[in-house]
C-alpha cells in the first residue's frame, strides 16, 4: 500500500435528508444532479472526485489552496441556481492510503467528521487549509482544540465562511437556500425570524422549534 500526504475535502449539502422528506425523491435527485454537475465542472485541473456518497463527495485536491478555491466555486455555482441547499464541508491535509481509485485513512475520516460539524455556508478545516484561506483573503476564525468523535486527541480547527451570513438565508428545516421576500413564509421564535421555502416547512418548525434551533423551547 502506498501512503502519501494529500489534501482531502468532503463536501456535503445541508439537511439533505430532510429536504428529501419534505420535497420528495424526484426533487432530491434533481438537486444531486445539479450538485454533481457543479463539482465536476470545478474540480477539473485542481484534483479529482474520489467517490460520491449520496449527497456528499470525497475530493482529493492538488493542495490546500485548491481545496478552498474548489469549495468556493462550487458554492457560487449553487448560488446561481434556485432551490438548492447550502454547501458545507470539511478539509484537512495528511497521510492517506492510496488504493488506486480510492483513498482511506484517518485523514479521510477526519474530513468527513469535519463536514458533519460545519453549519450551512461554512467549512471546518485544519491548519493548512486555514492558512491558505487566510492568505487568499477569506474570513477565518480559530475554533481551538475540538474533540472529534472517533479521535483520541482534540484537533485544532478553523471556520471558513463560504458566504456572509446575510447572503446565506436558508430554510432551517430542509436547508434550502432562500431569497426572502414579502411572500416568503416566516416564523418568529424567541425574538428571531426564520424564513421557509414552503408552508410545510414552516408548520414543521412551529410544531417543534427546538429540533431546528440550538435554543431550548
C-alpha positions in Angstrom: 0.0 0.0 0.0 1.2 3.5 -0.9 0.9 6.1 1.8 1.3 9.8 0.9 0.2 13.2 2.2 -2.8 14.6 0.4 -5.4 17.4 0.8 -8.8 15.8 1.2 -12.2 17.5 1.2 -15.6 16.1 2.0 -18.3 18.4 0.7 -21.9 18.0 1.6 -25.3 19.5 1.1 -27.1 20.9 4.2 -30.0 18.9 5.6 -30.4 16.8 2.5 -32.3 14.0 4.3 -34.9 16.4 5.5 -35.1 18.1 2.0 -35.9 14.6 0.6 -38.5 14.0 3.2 -40.2 17.4 2.6 -39.8 17.7 -1.2 -39.7 14.1 -2.4 -37.3 11.8 -4.1 -37.6 13.4 -7.5 -36.6 16.8 -6.2 -33.8 15.2 -4.3 -32.5 13.5 -7.4 -32.6 16.8 -9.3 -30.6 18.5 -6.5 -28.0 15.8 -6.5 -27.6 16.0 -10.3 -27.0 19.8 -10.1 -24.6 19.4 -7.3 -22.5 16.8 -9.1 -22.5 19.0 -12.2 -21.1 21.8 -10.2 -18.4 19.6 -8.6 -17.4 18.1 -12.0 -17.0 21.5 -13.6 -14.9 23.0 -10.8 -12.7 20.1 -9.9 -11.2 19.8 -13.4 -7.5 20.7 -13.3 -7.5 21.1 -9.5 -7.9 17.5 -8.3 -10.3 14.6 -8.7 -13.5 13.2 -7.4 -12.6 10.1 -5.4 -16.2 9.0 -4.9 -19.8 10.2 -4.4 -21.7 9.3 -1.2 -25.3 10.2 -1.5 -25.4 14.0 -1.0 -21.7 14.2 -0.4 -18.5 14.0 -2.4 -15.0 13.0 -1.4 -12.4 15.0 -3.2 -8.6 14.8 -3.5 -7.0 18.2 -4.2 -3.7 19.4 -5.6 -3.0 21.4 -2.4 -4.9 23.2 0.4 -5.3 26.4 -1.7 -7.0 24.4 -4.4 -9.4 22.9 -1.9 -10.6 26.3 -0.8 -10.9 27.5 -4.3 -12.9 24.5 -5.4 -15.3 24.7 -2.5 -15.8 28.4 -3.2 -16.5 27.9 -6.8 -18.9 25.1 -6.2 -20.7 27.2 -3.7 -21.0 30.0 -6.2 -22.4 27.7 -8.8 -25.1 26.5 -6.3 -25.9 30.1 -5.5 -26.5 30.8 -9.2 -29.4 28.3 -9.2 -32.7 28.4 -7.3 -34.0 25.7 -5.0 -30.6 24.3 -3.9 -29.3 23.8 -0.3 -26.2 25.5 1.1 -22.8 23.7 0.9 -20.9 22.6 3.9 -17.6 20.8 4.1 -14.5 19.6 5.9 -10.9 19.9 4.6 -7.7 18.5 6.0 -4.2 17.5 4.8 -2.4 14.4 6.0 -1.4 10.9 5.1 -3.8 8.7 3.1 -3.6 5.2 1.9 -3.8 5.2 -1.9 -5.8 2.2 -3.2 -6.0 3.2 -6.9 -9.4 4.7 -7.4 -10.0 5.1 -3.7 -8.2 6.6 -0.7 -8.6 5.8 3.0 -7.2 6.5 6.4 -7.6 8.9 9.4 -7.3 12.0 7.1 -10.2 10.9 5.1 -12.2 10.0 8.2 -11.4 13.4 9.7 -12.6 15.3 6.6 -15.9 13.5 6.9 -16.3 14.3 10.6 -15.5 18.0 10.0 -18.1 18.2 7.3 -20.6 16.8 9.8 -19.7 19.7 12.2 -19.9 22.5 9.7 -23.1 24.6 9.6 -24.6 25.9 6.4 -22.3 28.0 4.3 -19.2 27.2 6.3 -16.2 24.9 6.1 -14.4 23.3 9.1 -10.8 22.9 8.2 -7.4 22.2 9.8 -4.3 24.4 9.8 -3.0 24.0 6.2 -6.4 24.9 4.6 -7.0 27.7 7.1 -3.6 29.3 6.3 -4.4 29.0 2.5 -7.8 30.6 3.1 -6.4 33.5 5.1 -3.7 34.2 2.5 -6.4 34.3 -0.1 -8.4 36.9 1.9 -11.0 34.7 3.4 -12.7 35.2 6.8 -11.1 32.5 9.0 -12.0 32.0 12.7 -9.9 29.8 15.0 -12.1 27.4 17.0 -9.4 26.0 19.2 -8.8 22.3 20.0 -12.1 20.4 19.4 -13.0 16.9 20.5 -13.9 14.9 17.4 -15.8 11.7 17.7 -13.6 8.7 17.0 -10.3 10.6 17.5 -8.3 10.3 20.7 -6.8 13.8 20.7 -8.5 17.1 20.2 -8.0 18.7 16.7 -7.2 22.4 16.1 -10.0 23.6 13.9 -10.9 26.7 12.0 -14.1 28.0 10.4 -14.0 29.4 6.9 -17.1 31.2 5.7 -18.2 30.3 2.2 -20.5 33.3 2.1 -21.5 36.1 4.5 -24.4 35.1 6.8 -26.6 37.9 5.3 -26.2 36.2 2.0 -26.9 32.7 3.4 -30.5 32.7 4.2 -31.6 29.0 4.5 -34.7 27.2 5.5 -33.8 25.7 8.9 -35.9 22.6 8.3 -34.8 21.4 4.8 -31.7 23.5 4.3 -32.8 25.1 1.0 -31.3 28.5 0.2 -33.8 31.3 0.0 -34.1 34.8 -1.3 -36.6 36.1 1.3 -39.4 38.3 0.1 -42.8 39.6 1.2 -44.5 36.3 0.4 -41.8 34.1 2.0 -43.3 32.1 4.9 -41.8 33.4 8.2 -42.0 32.3 11.8 -40.9 34.4 14.8 -39.4 32.4 17.6 -37.6 33.8 20.7 -37.3 37.2 19.1 -35.7 35.7 15.9 -37.3 35.4 12.5 -36.8 32.3 10.3 -37.8 32.0 6.7 -39.0 28.9 4.9 -39.3 27.6 1.4 -42.9 26.4 1.9 -45.7 26.4 4.4 -45.0 22.7 5.1 -41.5 23.5 6.4 -42.9 26.5 8.4 -45.5 24.2 10.0 -42.9 21.6 10.9 -40.8 24.3 12.6 -43.8 25.7 14.6 -44.6 22.2 15.8 -41.0 21.5 17.1 -38.8 24.6 17.0 -36.2 23.1 19.3 -35.4 20.4 16.7 -34.2 23.1 14.3 -32.6 25.6 16.6 -29.8 25.5 19.1 -32.0 27.2 21.7 -34.3 25.3 24.1 -38.1 25.9 23.8 
